Amino acid sequence: MSLSSRLKTVLNNIKPTANSTTCLMALQELIEAFVRELIKILGGRSADRDENDDDDGDEEE
């Protein structure tokens, strides 16, 4: 499933008729996907790479 299809599905789950738990879960999923894509666009590193990267700058000296 493409990202745009997934995001459309998430947005459809945030209908006014949905219960608050469904809305909250859909919004959380939407936020996480949006932030991941925004980081890619801005050229940042993913959270997985940051956690695995133990470089504290001492090796360059």
PDB file of N, CA, C, O and CB in Angstrom:
ATOM      1  N   MET A   1       0.854  -1.174   0.000  1.00  0.00           N
ATOM      2  CA  MET A   1       0.000   0.000   0.000  1.00  0.00           C
ATOM      3  C   MET A   1       0.901   1.239   0.000  1.00  0.00           C
ATOM      4  O   MET A   1       1.822   1.350   0.809  1.00  0.00           O
ATOM      5  CB  MET A   1      -0.972  -0.003   1.233  1.00  0.00           C
ATOM      6  N   SER A   2       0.622   2.158  -0.913  1.00  0.00           N
ATOM      7  CA  SER A   2       1.437   3.376  -1.003  1.00  0.00           C
ATOM      8  C   SER A   2       1.182   4.284   0.196  1.00  0.00           C
ATOM      9  O   SER A   2       0.188   4.151   0.909  1.00  0.00           O
ATOM     10  CB  SER A   2       1.140   4.132  -2.315  1.00  0.00           C
ATOM     11  N   LEU A   3       2.105   5.199   0.387  1.00  0.00           N
ATOM     12  CA  LEU A   3       1.985   6.117   1.520  1.00  0.00           C
ATOM     13  C   LEU A   3       0.732   6.971   1.397  1.00  0.00           C
ATOM     14  O   LEU A   3       0.018   7.167   2.380  1.00  0.00           O
ATOM     15  CB  LEU A   3       3.225   7.013   1.620  1.00  0.00           C
ATOM     16  N   SER A   4       0.460   7.478   0.207  1.00  0.00           N
ATOM     17  CA  SER A   4      -0.719   8.336   0.049  1.00  0.00           C
ATOM     18  C   SER A   4      -2.007   7.560   0.306  1.00  0.00           C
ATOM     19  O   SER A   4      -2.946   8.099   0.891  1.00  0.00           O
ATOM     20  CB  SER A   4      -0.749   8.950  -1.356  1.00  0.00           C
ATOM     21  N   SER A   5      -2.061   6.303  -0.124  1.00  0.00           N
ATOM     22  CA  SER A   5      -3.246   5.479   0.145  1.00  0.00           C
ATOM     23  C   SER A   5      -3.411   5.246   1.635  1.00  0.00           C
ATOM     24  O   SER A   5      -4.518   5.303   2.171  1.00  0.00           O
ATOM     25  CB  SER A   5      -3.150   4.134  -0.589  1.00  0.00           C
ATOM     26  N   ARG A   6      -2.283   4.982   2.298  1.00  0.00           N
ATOM     27  CA  ARG A   6      -2.332   4.743   3.739  1.00  0.00           C
ATOM     28  C   ARG A   6      -2.794   5.985   4.487  1.00  0.00           C
ATOM     29  O   ARG A   6      -3.598   5.897   5.415  1.00  0.00           O
ATOM     30  CB  ARG A   6      -0.961   4.303   4.253  1.00  0.00           C
ATOM     31  N   LEU A   7      -2.277   7.154   4.074  1.00  0.00           N
ATOM     32  CA  LEU A   7      -2.671   8.395   4.742  1.00  0.00           C
ATOM     33  C   LEU A   7      -4.136   8.718   4.495  1.00  0.00           C
ATOM     34  O   LEU A   7      -4.820   9.215   5.389  1.00  0.00           O
ATOM     35  CB  LEU A   7      -1.798   9.552   4.268  1.00  0.00           C
ATOM     36  N   LYS A   8      -4.625   8.439   3.289  1.00  0.00           N
ATOM     37  CA  LYS A   8      -6.051   8.656   3.002  1.00  0.00           C
ATOM     38  C   LYS A   8      -6.914   7.759   3.871  1.00  0.00           C
ATOM     39  O   LYS A   8      -7.952   8.187   4.376  1.00  0.00           O
ATOM     40  CB  LYS A   8      -6.354   8.398   1.515  1.00  0.00           C
ATOM     41  N   THR A   9      -6.486   6.510   4.046  1.00  0.00           N
ATOM     42  CA  THR A   9      -7.223   5.591   4.903  1.00  0.00           C
ATOM     43  C   THR A   9      -7.253   6.103   6.336  1.00  0.00           C
ATOM     44  O   THR A   9      -8.290   6.060   6.997  1.00  0.00           O
ATOM     45  CB  THR A   9      -6.604   4.190   4.850  1.00  0.00           C
ATOM     46  N   VAL A  10      -6.119   6.583   6.810  1.00  0.00           N
ATOM     47  CA  VAL A  10      -6.041   7.128   8.168  1.00  0.00           C
ATOM     48  C   VAL A  10      -6.972   8.319   8.302  1.00  0.00           C
ATOM     49  O   VAL A  10      -7.711   8.420   9.282  1.00  0.00           O
ATOM     50  CB  VAL A  10      -4.593   7.538   8.517  1.00  0.00           C
ATOM     51  N   LEU A  11      -6.947   9.221   7.332  1.00  0.00           N
ATOM     52  CA  LEU A  11      -7.814  10.397   7.391  1.00  0.00           C
ATOM     53  C   LEU A  11      -9.284  10.007   7.385  1.00  0.00           C
ATOM     54  O   LEU A  11     -10.093  10.644   8.060  1.00  0.00           O
ATOM     55  CB  LEU A  11      -7.521  11.330   6.223  1.00  0.00           C
ATOM     56  N   ASN A  12      -9.639   8.978   6.640  1.00  0.00           N
ATOM     57  CA  ASN A  12     -11.026   8.518   6.626  1.00  0.00           C
ATOM     58  C   ASN A  12     -11.447   7.951   7.971  1.00  0.00           C
ATOM     59  O   ASN A  12     -12.633   7.956   8.301  1.00  0.00           O
ATOM     60  CB  ASN A  12     -11.221   7.474   5.545  1.00  0.00           C
ATOM     61  N   ASN A  13     -10.489   7.460   8.750  1.00  0.00           N
ATOM     62  CA  ASN A  13     -10.794   6.934  10.083  1.00  0.00           C
ATOM     63  C   ASN A  13     -11.044   8.042  11.103  1.00  0.00           C
ATOM     64  O   ASN A  13     -11.479   7.763  12.220  1.00  0.00           O
ATOM     65  CB  ASN A  13      -9.660   6.049  10.563  1.00  0.00           C
ATOM     66  N   ILE A  14     -10.777   9.278  10.739  1.00  0.00           N
ATOM     67  CA  ILE A  14     -10.962  10.396  11.663  1.00  0.00           C
ATOM     68  C   ILE A  14     -12.284  11.105  11.365  1.00  0.00           C
ATOM     69  O   ILE A  14     -12.378  12.327  11.476  1.00  0.00           O
ATOM     70  CB  ILE A  14      -9.777  11.392  11.564  1.00  0.00           C
ATOM     71  N   LYS A  15     -13.257  10.364  11.003  1.00  0.00           N
ATOM     72  CA  LYS A  15     -14.582  10.921  10.729  1.00  0.00           C
ATOM     73  C   LYS A  15     -15.246  11.316  12.051  1.00  0.00           C
ATOM     74  O   LYS A  15     -14.930  10.750  13.097  1.00  0.00           O
ATOM     75  CB  LYS A  15     -15.468   9.898   9.949  1.00  0.00           C
ATOM     76  N   PRO A  16     -16.159  12.282  12.004  1.00  0.00           N
ATOM     77  CA  PRO A  16     -16.863  12.695  13.229  1.00  0.00           C
ATOM     78  C   PRO A  16     -17.655  11.555  13.877  1.00  0.00           C
ATOM     79  O   PRO A  16     -17.932  11.600  15.076  1.00  0.00           O
ATOM     80  CB  PRO A  16     -17.804  13.846  12.915  1.00  0.00           C
ATOM     81  N   THR A  17     -18.017  10.541  13.098  1.00  0.00           N
ATOM     82  CA  THR A  17     -18.794   9.439  13.663  1.00  0.00           C
ATOM     83  C   THR A  17     -17.921   8.417  14.382  1.00  0.00           C
ATOM     84  O   THR A  17     -18.444   7.550  15.082  1.00  0.00           O
ATOM     85  CB  THR A  17     -19.581   8.752  12.572  1.00  0.00           C
ATOM     86  N   ALA A  18     -16.606   8.503  14.226  1.00  0.00           N
ATOM     87  CA  ALA A  18     -15.707   7.550  14.875  1.00  0.00           C
ATOM     88  C   ALA A  18     -15.598   7.860  16.366  1.00  0.00           C
ATOM     89  O   ALA A  18     -15.741   9.007  16.788  1.00  0.00           O
ATOM     90  CB  ALA A  18     -14.309   7.581  14.214  1.00  0.00           C
ATOM     91  N   ASN A  19     -15.342   6.820  17.152  1.00  0.00           N
ATOM     92  CA  ASN A  19     -15.189   7.063  18.585  1.00  0.00           C
ATOM     93  C   ASN A  19     -13.841   7.725  18.855  1.00  0.00           C
ATOM     94  O   ASN A  19     -12.965   7.730  17.990  1.00  0.00           O
ATOM     95  CB  ASN A  19     -15.316   5.743  19.384  1.00  0.00           C
ATOM     96  N   SER A  20     -13.678   8.269  20.024  1.00  0.00           N
ATOM     97  CA  SER A  20     -12.485   9.060  20.337  1.00  0.00           C
ATOM     98  C   SER A  20     -11.201   8.232  20.305  1.00  0.00           C
ATOM     99  O   SER A  20     -10.146   8.746  19.932  1.00  0.00           O
ATOM    100  CB  SER A  20     -12.639   9.700  21.699  1.00  0.00           C
ATOM    101  N   THR A  21     -11.277   6.972  20.689  1.00  0.00           N
ATOM    102  CA  THR A  21     -10.089   6.120  20.658  1.00  0.00           C
ATOM    103  C   THR A  21      -9.619   5.900  19.229  1.00  0.00           C
ATOM    104  O   THR A  21      -8.420   5.952  18.955  1.00  0.00           O
ATOM    105  CB  THR A  21     -10.375   4.775  21.331  1.00  0.00           C
ATOM    106  N   THR A  22     -10.553   5.656  18.317  1.00  0.00           N
ATOM    107  CA  THR A  22     -10.210   5.471  16.907  1.00  0.00           C
ATOM    108  C   THR A  22      -9.598   6.739  16.346  1.00  0.00           C
ATOM    109  O   THR A  22      -8.615   6.676  15.608  1.00  0.00           O
ATOM    110  CB  THR A  22     -11.448   5.071  16.091  1.00  0.00           C
ATOM    111  N   CYS A  23     -10.158   7.880  16.681  1.00  0.00           N
ATOM    112  CA  CYS A  23      -9.617   9.161  16.217  1.00  0.00           C
ATOM    113  C   CYS A  23      -8.206   9.380  16.739  1.00  0.00           C
ATOM    114  O   CYS A  23      -7.326   9.800  15.987  1.00  0.00           O
ATOM    115  CB  CYS A  23     -10.522  10.317  16.657  1.00  0.00           C
ATOM    116  N   LEU A  24      -7.984   9.104  18.000  1.00  0.00           N
ATOM    117  CA  LEU A  24      -6.669   9.294  18.602  1.00  0.00           C
ATOM    118  C   LEU A  24      -5.628   8.388  17.955  1.00  0.00           C
ATOM    119  O   LEU A  24      -4.522   8.833  17.651  1.00  0.00           O
ATOM    120  CB  LEU A  24      -6.730   9.032  20.103  1.00  0.00           C
ATOM    121  N   MET A  25      -5.972   7.132  17.746  1.00  0.00           N
ATOM    122  CA  MET A  25      -5.044   6.199  17.115  1.00  0.00           C
ATOM    123  C   MET A  25      -4.743   6.611  15.679  1.00  0.00           C
ATOM    124  O   MET A  25      -3.596   6.526  15.239  1.00  0.00           O
ATOM    125  CB  MET A  25      -5.612   4.779  17.147  1.00  0.00           C
ATOM    126  N   ALA A  26      -5.747   7.052  14.954  1.00  0.00           N
ATOM    127  CA  ALA A  26      -5.552   7.485  13.573  1.00  0.00           C
ATOM    128  C   ALA A  26      -4.673   8.729  13.512  1.00  0.00           C
ATOM    129  O   ALA A  26      -3.783   8.819  12.666  1.00  0.00           O
ATOM    130  CB  ALA A  26      -6.901   7.757  12.902  1.00  0.00           C
ATOM    131  N   LEU A  27      -4.916   9.678  14.393  1.00  0.00           N
ATOM    132  CA  LEU A  27      -4.091  10.887  14.425  1.00  0.00           C
ATOM    133  C   LEU A  27      -2.641  10.572  14.781  1.00  0.00           C
ATOM    134  O   LEU A  27      -1.724  11.152  14.200  1.00  0.00           O
ATOM    135  CB  LEU A  27      -4.663  11.887  15.422  1.00  0.00           C
ATOM    136  N   GLN A  28      -2.427   9.670  15.719  1.00  0.00           N
ATOM    137  CA  GLN A  28      -1.067   9.291  16.103  1.00  0.00           C
ATOM    138  C   GLN A  28      -0.336   8.651  14.930  1.00  0.00           C
ATOM    139  O   GLN A  28       0.827   8.965  14.677  1.00  0.00           O
ATOM    140  CB  GLN A  28      -1.093   8.329  17.302  1.00  0.00           C
ATOM    141  N   GLU A  29      -1.010   7.756  14.215  1.00  0.00           N
ATOM    142  CA  GLU A  29      -0.398   7.116  13.052  1.00  0.00           C
ATOM    143  C   GLU A  29      -0.083   8.144  11.975  1.00  0.00           C
ATOM    144  O   GLU A  29       0.967   8.081  11.335  1.00  0.00           O
ATOM    145  CB  GLU A  29      -1.319   6.024  12.490  1.00  0.00           C
ATOM    146  N   LEU A  30      -0.987   9.082  11.778  1.00  0.00           N
ATOM    147  CA  LEU A  30      -0.787  10.133  10.781  1.00  0.00           C
ATOM    148  C   LEU A  30       0.408  11.013  11.149  1.00  0.00           C
ATOM    149  O   LEU A  30       1.223  11.352  10.291  1.00  0.00           O
ATOM    150  CB  LEU A  30      -2.057  10.991  10.646  1.00  0.00           C
ATOM    151  N   ILE A  31       0.506  11.376  12.408  1.00  0.00           N
ATOM    152  CA  ILE A  31       1.620  12.210  12.878  1.00  0.00           C
ATOM    153  C   ILE A  31       2.949  11.495  12.670  1.00  0.00           C
ATOM    154  O   ILE A  31       3.905  12.095  12.177  1.00  0.00           O
ATOM    155  CB  ILE A  31       1.440  12.573  14.367  1.00  0.00           C
ATOM    156  N   GLU A  32       3.018  10.220  13.040  1.00  0.00           N
ATOM    157  CA  GLU A  32       4.263   9.469  12.897  1.00  0.00           C
ATOM    158  C   GLU A  32       4.690   9.372  11.439  1.00  0.00           C
ATOM    159  O   GLU A  32       5.867   9.553  11.127  1.00  0.00           O
ATOM    160  CB  GLU A  32       4.110   8.071  13.488  1.00  0.00           C
ATOM    161  N   ALA A  33       3.748   9.089  10.541  1.00  0.00           N
ATOM    162  CA  ALA A  33       4.065   8.994   9.114  1.00  0.00           C
ATOM    163  C   ALA A  33       4.503  10.350   8.569  1.00  0.00           C
ATOM    164  O   ALA A  33       5.456  10.435   7.794  1.00  0.00           O
ATOM    165  CB  ALA A  33       2.851   8.469   8.322  1.00  0.00           C
ATOM    166  N   PHE A  34       3.808  11.403   8.973  1.00  0.00           N
ATOM    167  CA  PHE A  34       4.130  12.745   8.497  1.00  0.00           C
ATOM    168  C   PHE A  34       5.527  13.163   8.948  1.00  0.00           C
ATOM    169  O   PHE A  34       6.294  13.714   8.158  1.00  0.00           O
ATOM    170  CB  PHE A  34       3.088  13.754   8.998  1.00  0.00           C
ATOM    171  N   VAL A  35       5.854  12.910  10.189  1.00  0.00           N
ATOM    172  CA  VAL A  35       7.164  13.300  10.720  1.00  0.00           C
ATOM    173  C   VAL A  35       8.275  12.538  10.010  1.00  0.00           C
ATOM    174  O   VAL A  35       9.300  13.127   9.666  1.00  0.00           O
ATOM    175  CB  VAL A  35       7.232  13.047  12.240  1.00  0.00           C
ATOM    176  N   ARG A  36       8.091  11.228   9.783  1.00  0.00           N
ATOM    177  CA  ARG A  36       9.102  10.448   9.057  1.00  0.00           C
ATOM    178  C   ARG A  36       9.353  11.029   7.674  1.00  0.00           C
ATOM    179  O   ARG A  36      10.503  11.188   7.264  1.00  0.00           O
ATOM    180  CB  ARG A  36       8.667   8.982   8.936  1.00  0.00           C
ATOM    181  N   GLU A  37       8.281  11.347   6.952  1.00  0.00           N
ATOM    182  CA  GLU A  37       8.432  11.898   5.605  1.00  0.00           C
ATOM    183  C   GLU A  37       9.051  13.291   5.645  1.00  0.00           C
ATOM    184  O   GLU A  37       9.870  13.625   4.789  1.00  0.00           O
ATOM    185  CB  GLU A  37       7.077  11.949   4.894  1.00  0.00           C
ATOM    186  N   LEU A  38       8.677  14.096   6.615  1.00  0.00           N
ATOM    187  CA  LEU A  38       9.230  15.441   6.742  1.00  0.00           C
ATOM    188  C   LEU A  38      10.734  15.391   7.007  1.00  0.00           C
ATOM    189  O   LEU A  38      11.489  16.190   6.453  1.00  0.00           O
ATOM    190  CB  LEU A  38       8.519  16.206   7.865  1.00  0.00           C
ATOM    191  N   ILE A  39      11.165  14.467   7.842  1.00  0.00           N
ATOM    192  CA  ILE A  39      12.591  14.313   8.128  1.00  0.00           C
ATOM    193  C   ILE A  39      13.339  13.908   6.867  1.00  0.00           C
ATOM    194  O   ILE A  39      14.431  14.412   6.605  1.00  0.00           O
ATOM    195  CB  ILE A  39      12.816  13.271   9.243  1.00  0.00           C
ATOM    196  N   LYS A  40      12.757  12.997   6.079  1.00  0.00           N
ATOM    197  CA  LYS A  40      13.390  12.595   4.816  1.00  0.00           C
ATOM    198  C   LYS A  40      13.519  13.785   3.879  1.00  0.00           C
ATOM    199  O   LYS A  40      14.566  13.982   3.262  1.00  0.00           O
ATOM    200  CB  LYS A  40      12.584  11.473   4.136  1.00  0.00           C
ATOM    201  N   ILE A  41      12.461  14.577   3.768  1.00  0.00           N
ATOM    202  CA  ILE A  41      12.460  15.733   2.871  1.00  0.00           C
ATOM    203  C   ILE A  41      13.510  16.751   3.297  1.00  0.00           C
ATOM    204  O   ILE A  41      14.200  17.325   2.455  1.00  0.00           O
ATOM    205  CB  ILE A  41      11.073  16.387   2.837  1.00  0.00           C
ATOM    206  N   LEU A  42      13.629  16.972   4.592  1.00  0.00           N
ATOM    207  CA  LEU A  42      14.571  17.962   5.097  1.00  0.00           C
ATOM    208  C   LEU A  42      16.003  17.438   5.147  1.00  0.00           C
ATOM    209  O   LEU A  42      16.922  18.180   5.492  1.00  0.00           O
ATOM    210  CB  LEU A  42      14.148  18.414   6.470  1.00  0.00           C
ATOM    211  N   GLY A  43      16.197  16.172   4.807  1.00  0.00           N
ATOM    212  CA  GLY A  43      17.539  15.617   4.756  1.00  0.00           C
ATOM    213  C   GLY A  43      18.088  15.197   6.095  1.00  0.00           C
ATOM    214  O   GLY A  43      19.296  15.013   6.248  1.00  0.00           O
ATOM    215  N   GLY A  44      17.226  15.045   7.050  1.00  0.00           N
ATOM    216  CA  GLY A  44      17.670  14.614   8.372  1.00  0.00           C
ATOM    217  C   GLY A  44      17.869  13.121   8.426  1.00  0.00           C
ATOM    218  O   GLY A  44      17.637  12.411   7.447  1.00  0.00           O
ATOM    219  N   ARG A  45      18.296  12.656   9.566  1.00  0.00           N
ATOM    220  CA  ARG A  45      18.499  11.229   9.754  1.00  0.00           C
ATOM    221  C   ARG A  45      17.310  10.650  10.475  1.00  0.00           C
ATOM    222  O   ARG A  45      16.646  11.343  11.245  1.00  0.00           O
ATOM    223  CB  ARG A  45      19.794  10.948  10.528  1.00  0.00           C
ATOM    224  N   SER A  46      17.036   9.381  10.232  1.00  0.00           N
ATOM    225  CA  SER A  46      15.918   8.720  10.886  1.00  0.00           C
ATOM    226  C   SER A  46      16.272   8.421  12.337  1.00  0.00           C
ATOM    227  O   SER A  46      17.444   8.439  12.712  1.00  0.00           O
ATOM    228  CB  SER A  46      15.537   7.427  10.141  1.00  0.00           C
ATOM    229  N   ALA A  47      15.267   8.148  13.142  1.00  0.00           N
ATOM    230  CA  ALA A  47      15.484   7.836  14.556  1.00  0.00           C
ATOM    231  C   ALA A  47      16.274   6.542  14.703  1.00  0.00           C
ATOM    232  O   ALA A  47      17.084   6.421  15.621  1.00  0.00           O
ATOM    233  CB  ALA A  47      14.141   7.726  15.301  1.00  0.00           C
ATOM    234  N   ASP A  48      16.055   5.566  13.810  1.00  0.00           N
ATOM    235  CA  ASP A  48      16.782   4.304  13.875  1.00  0.00           C
ATOM    236  C   ASP A  48      18.272   4.532  13.692  1.00  0.00           C
ATOM    237  O   ASP A  48      19.080   3.937  14.405  1.00  0.00           O
ATOM    238  CB  ASP A  48      16.264   3.331  12.819  1.00  0.00           C
ATOM    239  N   ARG A  49      18.646   5.378  12.753  1.00  0.00           N
ATOM    240  CA  ARG A  49      20.061   5.660  12.520  1.00  0.00           C
ATOM    241  C   ARG A  49      20.656   6.398  13.703  1.00  0.00           C
ATOM    242  O   ARG A  49      21.805   6.147  14.066  1.00  0.00           O
ATOM    243  CB  ARG A  49      20.250   6.477  11.236  1.00  0.00           C
ATOM    244  N   ASP A  50      19.904   7.303  14.315  1.00  0.00           N
ATOM    245  CA  ASP A  50      20.410   8.044  15.469  1.00  0.00           C
ATOM    246  C   ASP A  50      20.672   7.116  16.650  1.00  0.00           C
ATOM    247  O   ASP A  50      21.663   7.281  17.362  1.00  0.00           O
ATOM    248  CB  ASP A  50      19.421   9.139  15.872  1.00  0.00           C
ATOM    249  N   GLU A  51      19.790   6.141  16.863  1.00  0.00           N
ATOM    250  CA  GLU A  51      19.962   5.224  17.977  1.00  0.00           C
ATOM    251  C   GLU A  51      21.169   4.323  17.763  1.00  0.00           C
ATOM    252  O   GLU A  51      21.852   3.974  18.725  1.00  0.00           O
ATOM    253  CB  GLU A  51      18.708   4.385  18.171  1.00  0.00           C
ATOM    254  N   ASN A  52      21.445   3.942  16.525  1.00  0.00           N
ATOM    255  CA  ASN A  52      22.555   3.044  16.223  1.00  0.00           C
ATOM    256  C   ASN A  52      23.867   3.784  16.038  1.00  0.00           C
ATOM    257  O   ASN A  52      24.921   3.153  15.963  1.00  0.00           O
ATOM    258  CB  ASN A  52      22.250   2.245  14.985  1.00  0.00           C
ATOM    259  N   ASP A  53      23.828   5.076  15.967  1.00  0.00           N
ATOM    260  CA  ASP A  53      25.012   5.890  15.733  1.00  0.00           C
ATOM    261  C   ASP A  53      25.607   6.290  17.074  1.00  0.00           C
ATOM    262  O   ASP A  53      25.063   7.140  17.778  1.00  0.00           O
ATOM    263  CB  ASP A  53      24.673   7.141  14.882  1.00  0.00           C
ATOM    264  N   ASP A  54      26.738   5.663  17.422  1.00  0.00           N
ATOM    265  CA  ASP A  54      27.384   5.957  18.699  1.00  0.00           C
ATOM    266  C   ASP A  54      28.484   6.985  18.561  1.00  0.00           C
ATOM    267  O   ASP A  54      29.263   7.177  19.495  1.00  0.00           O
ATOM    268  CB  ASP A  54      27.944   4.697  19.302  1.00  0.00           C
ATOM    269  N   ASP A  55      28.570   7.649  17.426  1.00  0.00           N
ATOM    270  CA  ASP A  55      29.608   8.645  17.173  1.00  0.00           C
ATOM    271  C   ASP A  55      29.329   9.888  18.008  1.00  0.00           C
ATOM    272  O   ASP A  55      28.308  10.553  17.829  1.00  0.00           O
ATOM    273  CB  ASP A  55      29.682   9.003  15.664  1.00  0.00           C
ATOM    274  N   ASP A  56      30.246  10.194  18.920  1.00  0.00           N
ATOM    275  CA  ASP A  56      30.069  11.388  19.745  1.00  0.00           C
ATOM    276  C   ASP A  56      31.050  12.481  19.360  1.00  0.00           C
ATOM    277  O   ASP A  56      31.219  13.462  20.085  1.00  0.00           O
ATOM    278  CB  ASP A  56      30.231  11.044  21.216  1.00  0.00           C
ATOM    279  N   GLY A  57      31.701  12.303  18.205  1.00  0.00           N
ATOM    280  CA  GLY A  57      32.592  13.334  17.709  1.00  0.00           C
ATOM    281  C   GLY A  57      34.032  13.178  18.136  1.00  0.00           C
ATOM    282  O   GLY A  57      34.887  13.927  17.662  1.00  0.00           O
ATOM    283  N   ASP A  58      34.337  12.241  19.006  1.00  0.00           N
ATOM    284  CA  ASP A  58      35.700  12.075  19.501  1.00  0.00           C
ATOM    285  C   ASP A  58      36.622  11.422  18.483  1.00  0.00           C
ATOM    286  O   ASP A  58      37.837  11.596  18.571  1.00  0.00           O
ATOM    287  CB  ASP A  58      35.688  11.259  20.762  1.00  0.00           C
ATOM    288  N   GLU A  59      36.092  10.682  17.524  1.00  0.00           N
ATOM    289  CA  GLU A  59      36.913   9.941  16.584  1.00  0.00           C
ATOM    290  C   GLU A  59      37.586  10.843  15.564  1.00  0.00           C
ATOM    291  O   GLU A  59      38.563  10.421  14.945  1.00  0.00           O
ATOM    292  CB  GLU A  59      36.082   8.913  15.880  1.00  0.00           C
ATOM    293  N   GLU A  60      37.116  12.052  15.362  1.00  0.00           N
ATOM    294  CA  GLU A  60      37.643  12.930  14.338  1.00  0.00           C
ATOM    295  C   GLU A  60      38.898  13.662  14.778  1.00  0.00           C
ATOM    296  O   GLU A  60      39.552  14.281  13.939  1.00  0.00           O
ATOM    297  CB  GLU A  60      36.602  13.917  13.936  1.00  0.00           C
ATOM    298  N   GLU A  61      39.257  13.624  16.016  1.00  0.00           N
ATOM    299  CA  GLU A  61      40.407  14.368  16.524  1.00  0.00           C
ATOM    300  C   GLU A  61      41.701  13.727  16.146  1.00  0.00           C
ATOM    301  O   GLU A  61      42.767  14.233  16.498  1.00  0.00           O
ATOM    302  CB  GLU A  61      40.335  14.500  18.009  1.00  0.00           C
TER     303      GLU A  61
END
